[in-house]
Amino acid sequence: MPYLETISLPLLAYLLGSLSSAIILSTIMGFPDPRSEGSNNPGATNVLRIAGKKAAFLTLVGDCLKGLIPVLVAMTVSDDRLLIAATGFCAFAGHCYPVFFRFKGGKGVATAIAVNVGFNWIIGLIIIAIWLLFAKFFKISSLAAIIAFATLPLLIYWQETSMPITLISTAMSVILIWRHRSNIQRLLQGTES
C-alpha cells in the first residue's frame, strides 16, 4: 500500500494539475484561448485581461483548488511529509507543464500558493503576506510573486528542517521564477506593467 501511495498520489496530482482552468473555462464561457491573446499565458491575470473579472475569479479558484486538493488528499492517506510535498510539487508541475495541453501551462503562482497553504498553512500565509506587501508597494504582480517565492525554500527549511523537502520547494521556486523570465527582462528594462 505505501508503494501504491508513493506512485499514485504524485501521478494523480500531476494529472489534476494538468487541467488548465484558464483554457477550460475560456472554452466553456466562449472566450478566446488565453494562450493566443494578451500575454499568451493561461493564468488568471491574462484571463482577466481578455475575459473579465468573473472568468478570472473562476480561473483563480480552479488553479488554487488543483493545488490544494492533492495536498489535502495526500495528508489524509499518508503522514509522510516528503510524499505530501512531492504530491504538491507534482500538482504545480502539472499546471506549468500540462500533459493535456502540449505542456504549455501557466506560471503557477496561484497553484503554488495553494500547495503551500495546504502543506503548511503558516508558510502559505507568509507567502501570501509577502506577495500582498510587495504587490501593494510596487504595484507589480510579477515582482511580488518572484520575491515571495524566492523566500519559500528558507521558510520551508525553517518550518520543516528537512533538506529533501527544502529541495522540492527550491525546485518549485526555481521553476516559478524561470517561468517569469520574460517579466524579469521587462522589469530590468523598466517596461513591466
N, CA, C and O of each residue as an XYZ file, in Angstrom:
772
protein
N       0.813     -1.215      0.000
C       0.000      0.000      0.000
C       0.850      1.271      0.000
O       0.560      2.175     -0.784
N       1.891      1.389      0.844
C       2.719      2.594      0.796
C       3.345      2.814     -0.586
O       3.472      3.950     -1.041
N       3.738      1.709     -1.254
C       4.327      1.822     -2.596
C       3.297      2.383     -3.566
O       3.623      3.230     -4.399
N       2.051      1.915     -3.462
C       0.975      2.408     -4.317
C       0.726      3.893     -4.074
O       0.536      4.651     -5.025
N       0.724      4.313     -2.824
C       0.552      5.729     -2.488
C       1.680      6.565     -3.079
O       1.446      7.647     -3.618
N       2.905      6.054     -2.972
C       4.074      6.792     -3.435
C       3.997      7.075     -4.929
O       4.462      8.118     -5.389
N       3.412      6.152     -5.688
C       3.284      6.332     -7.135
C       2.013      7.089     -7.496
O       2.040      8.026     -8.294
N       0.891      6.670     -6.897
C      -0.408      7.193     -7.340
C      -0.677      8.634     -6.921
O      -1.242      9.398     -7.703
N      -0.293      9.023     -5.719
C      -0.587     10.382     -5.260
C       0.087     11.447     -6.129
O      -0.593     12.365     -6.588
N       1.398     11.357     -6.372
C       2.021     12.359     -7.255
C       1.491     12.301     -8.690
O       1.323     13.337     -9.332
N       1.225     11.085     -9.194
C       0.722     10.957    -10.566
C      -0.655     11.598    -10.714
O      -0.890     12.358    -11.653
N      -1.564     11.293     -9.786
C      -2.901     11.880     -9.836
C      -2.849     13.400     -9.636
O      -3.628     14.137    -10.241
N      -1.933     13.858     -8.787
C      -1.763     15.301     -8.574
C      -1.310     15.977     -9.863
O      -1.798     17.051    -10.214
N      -0.371     15.340    -10.566
C       0.098     15.905    -11.832
C      -1.040     15.980    -12.855
O      -1.184     16.983    -13.554
N      -1.837     14.927    -12.938
C      -2.949     14.909    -13.895
C      -3.989     15.970    -13.552
O      -4.507     16.642    -14.444
N      -4.296     16.125    -12.269
C      -5.237     17.174    -11.863
C      -4.656     18.554    -12.161
O      -5.359     19.437    -12.652
N      -3.385     18.733    -11.864
C      -2.726     20.000    -12.158
C      -2.710     20.324    -13.643
O      -2.685     21.492    -14.030
N      -2.723     19.290    -14.472
C      -2.693     19.467    -15.924
C      -4.009     19.962    -16.512
O      -4.064     20.332    -17.685
N      -5.072     19.973    -15.703
C      -6.350     20.515    -16.164
C      -6.284     22.038    -16.070
O      -6.406     22.599    -14.981
N      -6.097     22.692    -17.181
C      -5.915     24.145    -17.195
C      -7.246     24.855    -16.992
O      -8.109     24.836    -17.869
N      -7.404     25.480    -15.835
C      -8.634     26.212    -15.525
C      -8.884     27.312    -16.553
O     -10.016     27.509    -16.993
N      -7.832     28.023    -16.932
C      -7.965     29.142    -17.867
C      -8.478     28.677    -19.218
O      -9.388     29.282    -19.784
N      -7.901     27.611    -19.732
C      -8.277     27.132    -21.067
C      -9.670     26.509    -21.039
O     -10.490     26.778    -21.916
N      -9.933     25.691    -20.049
C     -11.230     25.020    -19.953
C     -12.354     26.033    -19.772
O     -13.367     25.962    -20.468
N     -12.188     26.974    -18.848
C     -13.237     27.972    -18.595
C     -13.424     28.906    -19.787
O     -14.551     29.280    -20.110
N     -12.340     29.280    -20.433
C     -12.467     30.146    -21.605
C     -13.237     29.439    -22.716
O     -14.026     30.065    -23.423
N     -13.011     28.149    -22.869
C     -13.754     27.369    -23.870
C     -15.228     27.303    -23.510
O     -16.089     27.551    -24.354
N     -15.521     26.970    -22.256
C     -16.915     26.851    -21.803
C     -17.648     28.186    -21.904
O     -18.804     28.238    -22.322
N     -16.961     29.267    -21.517
C     -17.596     30.583    -21.471
C     -17.539     31.339    -22.803
O     -18.061     32.447    -22.922
N     -16.900     30.724    -23.797
C     -16.876     31.313    -25.131
C     -15.886     32.445    -25.325
O     -16.086     33.315    -26.173
N     -14.805     32.436    -24.530
C     -13.776     33.457    -24.673
C     -12.603     32.897    -25.477
O     -12.475     31.679    -25.604
N     -11.748     33.759    -26.019
C     -10.584     33.274    -26.777
C      -9.640     32.448    -25.898
O      -9.594     32.627    -24.681
N      -8.907     31.561    -26.517
C      -7.887     30.775    -25.824
C      -6.850     31.743    -25.249
O      -6.244     32.508    -25.999
N      -6.638     31.719    -23.932
C      -5.692     32.673    -23.331
C      -4.250     32.496    -23.807
O      -3.411     33.371    -23.596
N      -3.967     31.371    -24.445
C      -2.625     31.160    -24.984
C      -2.404     31.934    -26.286
O      -1.280     32.019    -26.780
N      -3.486     32.498    -26.840
C      -3.371     33.214    -28.114
C      -3.744     34.687    -28.001
O      -3.786     35.396    -29.007
N      -4.017     35.153    -26.777
C      -4.425     36.548    -26.563
C      -3.636     37.131    -25.389
O      -3.081     36.399    -24.569
N      -3.600     38.453    -25.329
C      -2.946     39.124    -24.201
C      -1.487     38.729    -24.058
O      -0.695     38.882    -24.987
N      -1.140     38.215    -22.873
C       0.241     37.796    -22.605
C       0.511     36.369    -23.077
O       1.634     35.879    -22.957
N      -0.506     35.703    -23.611
C      -0.429     34.305    -24.073
C      -0.204     33.320    -22.921
O       0.238     32.191    -23.135
N      -0.508     33.757    -21.715
C      -0.325     32.905    -20.545
C      -1.689     32.403    -20.058
O      -2.587     33.209    -19.813
N      -1.854     31.081    -19.914
C      -3.126     30.556    -19.416
C      -3.228     30.637    -17.891
O      -3.182     29.627    -17.188
N      -3.367     31.864    -17.412
C      -3.497     32.097    -15.986
C      -4.565     33.135    -15.718
O      -5.091     33.752    -16.644
N      -4.884     33.326    -14.447
C      -5.977     34.219    -14.056
C      -5.747     35.669    -14.486
O      -6.692     36.349    -14.887
N      -4.508     36.147    -14.408
C      -4.233     37.544    -14.776
C      -4.532     37.792    -16.246
O      -5.133     38.808    -16.596
N      -4.118     36.872    -17.104
C      -4.379     37.044    -18.534
C      -5.864     36.861    -18.847
O      -6.406     37.551    -19.710
N      -6.515     35.944    -18.152
C      -7.960     35.774    -18.342
C      -8.687     37.052    -17.951
O      -9.667     37.433    -18.591
N      -8.211     37.712    -16.907
C      -8.801     38.998    -16.509
C      -8.720     39.999    -17.658
O      -9.675     40.728    -17.926
N      -7.569     40.027    -18.335
C      -7.379     40.956    -19.452
C      -8.355     40.680    -20.597
O      -8.920     41.609    -21.174
N      -8.547     39.413    -20.917
C      -9.295     39.086    -22.137
C     -10.748     38.695    -21.898
O     -11.553     38.719    -22.830
N     -11.100     38.331    -20.649
C     -12.454     37.817    -20.423
C     -13.182     38.468    -19.254
O     -14.382     38.247    -19.088
N     -12.493     39.262    -18.442
C     -13.160     39.956    -17.357
C     -13.013     39.305    -16.001
O     -12.385     38.256    -15.858
N     -13.610     39.953    -14.996
C     -13.414     39.571    -13.596
C     -14.006     38.208    -13.246
O     -13.376     37.428    -12.532
N     -15.205     37.913    -13.738
C     -15.845     36.644    -13.386
C     -15.016     35.456    -13.853
O     -14.751     34.534    -13.082
N     -14.608     35.481    -15.116
C     -13.797     34.386    -15.657
C     -12.459     34.293    -14.938
O     -11.968     33.196    -14.671
N     -11.862     35.452    -14.623
C     -10.583     35.464    -13.918
C     -10.723     34.889    -12.518
O      -9.864     34.130    -12.069
N     -11.805     35.247    -11.820
C     -12.034     34.725    -10.466
C     -12.206     33.209    -10.498
O     -11.625     32.498     -9.678
N     -13.008     32.714    -11.448
C     -13.214     31.260    -11.563
C     -11.913     30.540    -11.917
O     -11.652     29.439    -11.431
N     -11.107     31.166    -12.758
C      -9.799     30.595    -13.099
C      -8.910     30.520    -11.870
O      -8.248     29.510    -11.630
N      -8.899     31.590    -11.097
C      -8.095     31.632     -9.872
C      -8.530     30.541     -8.895
O      -7.692     29.845     -8.321
N      -9.833     30.395     -8.709
C     -10.362     29.358     -7.816
C      -9.943     27.973     -8.316
O      -9.486     27.138     -7.534
N     -10.100     27.737     -9.608
C      -9.716     26.442    -10.181
C      -8.238     26.150     -9.997
O      -7.858     25.036     -9.637
N      -7.401     27.156    -10.246
C      -5.954     26.974    -10.100
C      -5.569     26.705     -8.647
O      -4.655     25.926     -8.376
N      -6.263     27.348     -7.720
C      -5.990     27.112     -6.299
C      -6.437     25.721     -5.868
O      -5.714     25.022     -5.158
N      -7.625     25.324     -6.298
C      -8.147     24.014     -5.889
C      -7.284     22.863     -6.386
O      -7.092     21.875     -5.678
N      -6.770     22.990     -7.590
C      -5.964     21.877     -8.104
C      -4.596     21.795     -7.428
O      -3.899     20.791     -7.570
N      -4.204     22.839     -6.695
C      -3.013     22.756     -5.861
C      -3.327     22.286     -4.459
O      -2.557     21.534     -3.860
N      -4.461     22.730     -3.932
C      -4.839     22.420     -2.551
C      -5.363     20.995     -2.386
O      -4.960     20.292     -1.459
N      -6.253     20.565     -3.273
C      -6.907     19.254     -3.124
C      -5.913     18.088     -3.068
O      -6.029     17.250     -2.174
N      -4.932     18.000     -3.991
C      -3.990     16.870     -3.909
C      -3.211     16.819     -2.596
O      -2.952     15.742     -2.059
N      -2.841     17.996     -2.087
C      -2.092     18.036     -0.822
C      -2.965     17.549      0.328
O      -2.514     16.761      1.159
N      -4.209     18.013      0.380
C      -5.110     17.591      1.458
C      -5.428     16.099      1.367
O      -5.514     15.421      2.390
N      -5.602     15.588      0.148
C      -5.843     14.144     -0.028
C      -4.624     13.363      0.449
O      -4.754     12.376      1.173
N      -3.430     13.814      0.036
C      -2.203     13.134      0.456
C      -2.061     13.128      1.976
O      -1.592     12.148      2.555
N      -2.466     14.218      2.620
C      -2.359     14.310      4.079
C      -3.343     13.373      4.782
O      -3.085     12.931      5.902
N      -4.461     13.071      4.133
C      -5.437     12.168      4.754
C      -5.024     10.703      4.630
O      -5.427      9.875      5.448
N      -4.230     10.380      3.623
C      -3.862      8.965      3.429
C      -2.429      8.642      3.842
O      -2.048      7.473      3.907
N      -1.636      9.677      4.122
C      -0.233      9.436      4.482
C       0.250     10.505      5.456
O      -0.187     11.655      5.406
N       1.156     10.108      6.339
C       1.790     11.086      7.225
C       3.245     11.342      6.809
O       4.015     11.955      7.548
N       3.602     10.865      5.622
C       4.944     11.059      5.077
C       5.041     12.463      4.477
O       4.514     12.716      3.394
N       5.712     13.369      5.178
C       5.786     14.772      4.746
C       6.487     14.915      3.387
O       6.139     15.789      2.592
N       7.467     14.058      3.131
C       8.163     14.121      1.847
C       7.217     13.734      0.707
O       7.227     14.373     -0.345
N       6.414     12.711      0.904
C       5.437     12.299     -0.108
C       4.396     13.400     -0.324
O       4.001     13.666     -1.459
N       3.959     14.029      0.745
C       2.970     15.109      0.638
C       3.570     16.281     -0.140
O       2.909     16.864     -0.999
N       4.817     16.622      0.161
C       5.496     17.710     -0.560
C       5.654     17.361     -2.040
O       5.438     18.207     -2.907
N       6.029     16.120     -2.324
C       6.190     15.676     -3.717
C       4.853     15.713     -4.460
O       4.799     16.063     -5.639
N       3.787     15.353     -3.768
C       2.451     15.395     -4.368
C       2.082     16.834     -4.727
O       1.585     17.093     -5.823
N       2.322     17.760     -3.815
C       2.050     19.168     -4.095
C       2.888     19.692     -5.248
O       2.396     20.435     -6.097
N       4.153     19.303     -5.276
C       5.024     19.728     -6.371
C       4.500     19.223     -7.706
O       4.541     19.945     -8.703
N       4.009     17.989     -7.734
C       3.504     17.417     -8.988
C       2.245     18.136     -9.474
O       2.048     18.295    -10.679
N       1.399     18.569     -8.549
C       0.224     19.369     -8.938
C       0.682     20.681     -9.574
O       0.142     21.102    -10.597
N       1.674     21.321     -8.969
C       2.248     22.554     -9.506
C       2.877     22.301    -10.877
O       2.671     23.075    -11.811
N       3.641     21.220    -10.992
C       4.290     20.886    -12.267
C       3.250     20.634    -13.355
O       3.460     20.999    -14.512
N       2.125     20.009    -12.987
C       1.059     19.779    -13.949
C       0.492     21.090    -14.467
O       0.188     21.215    -15.653
N       0.350     22.068    -13.577
C      -0.145     23.384    -14.011
C       0.827     24.037    -14.988
O       0.414     24.586    -16.009
N       2.103     23.978    -14.676
C       3.116     24.629    -15.518
C       3.365     23.878    -16.829
O       3.599     24.488    -17.872
N       3.310     22.547    -16.757
C       3.609     21.707    -17.923
C       2.509     20.657    -18.091
O       2.745     19.471    -17.860
N       1.295     21.092    -18.495
C       0.146     20.183    -18.537
C       0.203     19.185    -19.699
O       0.358     19.569    -20.858
N       0.075     17.925    -19.369
C       0.121     16.881    -20.390
C      -1.047     17.002    -21.366
O      -0.928     16.600    -22.523
N      -2.166     17.548    -20.912
C      -3.349     17.654    -21.771
C      -3.299     18.842    -22.733
O      -4.114     18.930    -23.651
N      -2.344     19.759    -22.528
C      -2.274     20.964    -23.352
C      -0.863     21.181    -23.890
O      -0.338     22.295    -23.880
N      -0.267     20.090    -24.360
C       1.050     20.125    -25.004
C       2.127     20.758    -24.123
O       3.055     21.397    -24.620
N       1.991     20.574    -22.822
C       2.975     21.022    -21.836
C       3.147     22.551    -21.820
O       4.177     23.058    -21.376
N       2.125     23.280    -22.311
C       2.174     24.744    -22.304
C       1.175     25.254    -21.279
O      -0.007     25.422    -21.577
N       1.663     25.499    -20.067
C       0.795     25.913    -18.971
C       1.093     27.309    -18.469
O       1.800     28.086    -19.110
N       0.537     27.610    -17.307
C       0.691     28.922    -16.696
C       1.975     29.046    -15.898
O       2.834     28.164    -15.924
N       2.085     30.144    -15.198
C       3.301     30.421    -14.425
C       3.261     29.796    -13.038
O       4.297     29.658    -12.388
N       2.072     29.417    -12.580
C       1.976     28.590    -11.385
C       1.833     29.290    -10.057
O       1.896     28.627     -9.022
N       1.642     30.597    -10.030
C       1.634     31.324     -8.758
C       0.474     30.886     -7.864
O       0.688     30.521     -6.708
N      -0.747     30.919     -8.389
C      -1.917     30.559     -7.566
C      -1.844     29.105     -7.109
O      -2.133     28.799     -5.952
N      -1.458     28.216     -8.011
C      -1.370     26.796     -7.661
C      -0.288     26.568     -6.609
O      -0.490     25.803     -5.666
N       0.854     27.225     -6.766
C       1.950     27.083     -5.795
C       1.561     27.627     -4.430
O       1.890     27.031     -3.404
N       0.861     28.759     -4.412
C       0.410     29.312     -3.129
C      -0.524     28.323     -2.441
O      -0.387     28.064     -1.245
N      -1.480     27.766     -3.199
C      -2.438     26.817     -2.619
C      -1.748     25.551     -2.122
O      -2.109     25.021     -1.072
N      -0.762     25.065     -2.865
C       0.011     23.896     -2.422
C       0.635     24.181     -1.060
O       0.570     23.346     -0.158
N       1.236     25.353     -0.911
C       1.918     25.687      0.338
C       0.961     25.968      1.483
O       1.272     25.668      2.636
N      -0.204     26.542      1.183
C      -1.221     26.716      2.227
C      -1.659     25.357      2.757
O      -1.803     25.175      3.966
N      -1.871     24.402      1.849
C      -2.265     23.062      2.264
C      -1.170     22.322      3.009
O      -1.435     21.623      3.987
N       0.060     22.477      2.543
C       1.185     21.745      3.128
C       1.551     22.270      4.511
O       1.763     21.493      5.443
N       1.624     23.586      4.637
C       1.962     24.220      5.913
C       1.322     25.606      5.906
O       1.848     26.534      5.292
N       0.202     25.741      6.581
C      -0.582     26.975      6.484
C       0.199     28.209      6.942
O      -0.058     29.315      6.467
N       1.144     28.026      7.855
C       1.956     29.168      8.302
C       2.792     29.695      7.140
O       2.826     30.898      6.879
N       3.463     28.781      6.450
C       4.265     29.177      5.290
C       3.362     29.780      4.216
O       3.693     30.805      3.620
N       2.230     29.143      3.976
C       1.301     29.652      2.970
C       0.878     31.080      3.251
O       0.856     31.916      2.347
N       0.539     31.363      4.510
C       0.116     32.722      4.870
C       1.264     33.725      4.764
O       1.048     34.875      4.383
N       2.479     33.296      5.098
C       3.633     34.192      4.970
C       3.885     34.520      3.501
O       4.161     35.670      3.158
N       3.791     33.518      2.638
C       3.980     33.739      1.196
C       2.932     34.731      0.678
O       3.256     35.652     -0.072
N       1.675     34.532      1.086
C       0.602     35.449      0.672
C       0.884     36.862      1.189
O       0.711     37.839      0.459
N       1.313     36.967      2.439
C       1.599     38.284      3.031
C       2.734     38.988      2.289
O       2.648     40.186      2.018
N       3.789     38.254      1.963
C       4.909     38.845      1.219
C       4.427     39.308     -0.150
O       4.748     40.412     -0.590
N       3.650     38.451     -0.824
C       3.128     38.812     -2.146
C       2.284     40.089     -2.058
O       2.462     41.016     -2.848
N       1.370     40.123     -1.094
C       0.486     41.290     -0.949
C       1.280     42.565     -0.632
O       0.999     43.631     -1.180
N       2.266     42.443      0.251
C       3.075     43.597      0.639
C       3.802     44.193     -0.560
O       3.748     45.402     -0.786
N       4.479     43.346     -1.328
C       5.246     43.848     -2.470
C       4.337     44.267     -3.619
O       4.657     45.206     -4.348
N       3.206     43.582     -3.790
C       2.258     43.989     -4.829
C       1.682     45.362     -4.509
O       1.509     46.193     -5.401
N       1.387     45.597     -3.238
C       0.834     46.901     -2.836
C       1.876     48.009     -2.963
O       1.563     49.116     -3.402
N       3.113     47.707     -2.579
C       4.161     48.728     -2.579
C       4.641     49.054     -3.992
O       4.762     50.224     -4.354
N       4.919     48.005     -4.803
C       5.481     48.213     -6.139
C       4.426     48.228     -7.245
O       4.696     48.681     -8.357
N       3.213     47.726     -6.936
C       2.125     47.663     -7.924
C       2.486     46.778     -9.124
O       2.001     47.003    -10.233
N       3.338     45.773     -8.899
C       3.750     44.860     -9.974
C       3.586     43.431     -9.464
O       4.346     42.972     -8.612
N       2.584     42.735     -9.999
C       2.253     41.385     -9.538
C       3.408     40.403     -9.735
O       3.707     39.604     -8.849
N       4.055     40.468    -10.906
C       5.132     39.503    -11.194
C       6.295     39.668    -10.218
O       6.857     38.678     -9.751
N       6.657     40.900     -9.911
C       7.757     41.147     -8.967
C       7.398     40.605     -7.584
O       8.235     40.004     -6.911
N       6.161     40.820     -7.170
C       5.706     40.321     -5.868
C       5.806     38.803     -5.809
O       6.240     38.248     -4.799
N       5.407     38.128     -6.887
C       5.475     36.661     -6.930
C       6.917     36.165     -6.883
O       7.229     35.211     -6.170
N       7.785     36.810     -7.637
C       9.197     36.415     -7.673
C       9.827     36.548     -6.288
O      10.525     35.643     -5.831
N       9.583     37.666     -5.628
C      10.155     37.891     -4.294
C       9.577     36.895     -3.287
O      10.313     36.312     -2.491
N       8.257     36.704     -3.328
C       7.624     35.789     -2.375
C       8.185     34.376     -2.505
O       8.482     33.730     -1.501
N       8.329     33.901     -3.729
C       8.785     32.525     -3.907
C      10.290     32.371     -3.797
O      10.783     31.254     -3.636
N      11.028     33.466     -3.879
C      12.462     33.394     -3.584
C      12.693     33.069     -2.109
O      13.729     32.513     -1.745
N      11.721     33.420     -1.263
C      11.850     33.143      0.173
C      11.355     31.744      0.559
O      11.624     31.276      1.666
N      10.633     31.078     -0.347
C       9.998     29.800      0.004
C      10.967     28.753      0.552
O      10.679     28.178      1.601
N      12.101     28.473     -0.099
C      12.992     27.439      0.456
C      13.440     27.722      1.891
O      13.541     26.804      2.705
N      13.708     28.994      2.199
C      14.113     29.355      3.564
C      12.974     29.108      4.557
O      13.188     28.598      5.657
N      11.774     29.479      4.146
C      10.606     29.263      5.016
C      10.349     27.782      5.246
O      10.038     27.366      6.362
N      10.480     26.987      4.188
C      10.268     25.540      4.309
C      11.306     24.933      5.250
O      10.965     24.132      6.120
N      12.561     25.309      5.078
C      13.595     24.738      5.950
C      13.382     25.159      7.395
O      13.598     24.365      8.312
N      12.966     26.387      7.603
C      12.675     26.891      8.950
C      11.569     26.069      9.618
O      11.671     25.747     10.802
N      10.532     25.732      8.883
C       9.398     25.013      9.451
C       9.573     23.498      9.450
O       9.165     22.825     10.397
N      10.174     22.961      8.398
C      10.229     21.504      8.236
C      11.571     20.894      8.628
O      11.640     19.705      8.939
N      12.630     21.687      8.616
C      14.001     21.228      8.894
C      14.323     19.925      8.169
O      14.920     19.012      8.739
N      13.920     19.855      6.915
C      14.168     18.670      6.092
C      14.797     19.118      4.784
O      14.206     19.899      4.039
N      15.997     18.623      4.505
C      16.666     19.015      3.271
C      15.943     18.477      2.031
O      15.823     19.218      1.055
N      15.454     17.226      2.014
C      14.721     16.777      0.825
C      13.476     17.621      0.535
O      13.210     17.949     -0.622
N      12.717     17.972      1.564
C      11.529     18.813      1.356
C      11.947     20.210      0.919
O      11.285     20.820      0.080
N      13.037     20.722      1.478
C      13.556     22.033      1.074
C      13.972     22.014     -0.389
O      13.771     22.998     -1.101
N      14.553     20.902     -0.850
C      14.954     20.789     -2.255
C      13.734     20.796     -3.174
O      13.773     21.376     -4.259
N      12.654     20.151     -2.738
C      11.417     20.169     -3.529
C      10.883     21.597     -3.627
O      10.474     22.036     -4.702
N      10.886     22.313     -2.513
C      10.403     23.706     -2.542
C      11.329     24.585     -3.364
O      10.873     25.525     -4.017
N      12.619     24.293     -3.342
C      13.569     25.043     -4.157
C      13.283     24.832     -5.639
O      13.308     25.776     -6.429
N      13.007     23.572     -6.008
C      12.660     23.274     -7.405
C      11.402     24.036     -7.818
O      11.331     24.566     -8.926
N      10.410     24.090     -6.925
C       9.185     24.840     -7.219
C       9.506     26.315     -7.442
O       9.023     26.919     -8.400
N      10.314     26.893     -6.564
C      10.675     28.306     -6.686
C      11.443     28.584     -7.972
O      11.174     29.567     -8.663
N      12.395     27.717     -8.290
C      13.210     27.907     -9.496
C      12.334     27.859    -10.747
O      12.469     28.699    -11.636
N      11.436     26.873    -10.813
C      10.547     26.768    -11.972
C       9.649     27.996    -12.071
O       9.488     28.568    -13.148
N       9.067     28.398    -10.944
C       8.166     29.551    -10.960
C       8.902     30.817    -11.407
O       8.386     31.578    -12.226
N      10.087     31.039    -10.879
C      10.857     32.224    -11.257
C      11.300     32.133    -12.724
O      11.271     33.131    -13.444
N      11.708     30.942    -13.160
C      12.098     30.736    -14.563
C      10.938     31.050    -15.501
O      11.138     31.623    -16.572
N       9.738     30.680    -15.103
C       8.570     30.933    -15.942
C       8.194     32.420    -15.970
O       7.352     32.839    -16.764
N       8.819     33.200    -15.108
C       8.641     34.657    -15.116
C       9.811     35.364    -15.812
O       9.986     36.571    -15.645
N      10.609     34.626    -16.587
C      11.822     35.224    -17.160
C      11.513     36.404    -18.087
O      12.279     37.367    -18.120
N      10.408     36.351    -18.841
C      10.067     37.499    -19.692
C       9.682     38.696    -18.831
O       9.972     39.840    -19.181
N       9.023     38.426    -17.694
C       8.698     39.513    -16.762
C       9.969     40.117    -16.180
O      10.071     41.333    -16.016
N      10.936     39.258    -15.871
C      12.200     39.733    -15.306
C      12.919     40.631    -16.314
O      13.478     41.661    -15.937
N      12.906     40.244    -17.593
C      13.527     41.087    -18.624
C      12.856     42.453    -18.684
O      13.527     43.480    -18.785
N      11.520     42.459    -18.620
C      10.795     43.735    -18.659
C      11.045     44.556    -17.394
O      11.119     45.784    -17.449
N      11.174     43.868    -16.246
C      11.496     44.576    -15.002
C      12.859     45.258    -15.112
O      13.020     46.405    -14.693
N      13.832     44.554    -15.673
C      15.178     45.119    -15.838
C      15.177     46.294    -16.821
O      15.965     47.231    -16.697
N      14.272     46.217    -17.799
C      14.176     47.294    -18.793
C      13.263     48.424    -18.346
O      13.197     49.473    -18.986
N      12.553     48.200    -17.231
C      11.633     49.213    -16.726
C      10.343     49.302    -17.511
O       9.684     50.342    -17.510
N       9.968     48.202    -18.195
C       8.763     48.233    -19.037
C       7.663     47.305    -18.534
O       6.635     47.159    -19.195
N       7.859     46.678    -17.380
C       6.840     45.766    -16.858
C       5.636     46.558    -16.368
O       5.777     47.552    -15.655
N       4.442     46.099    -16.763
C       3.215     46.833    -16.382
C       2.842     46.511    -14.943
O       1.845     47.025    -14.435
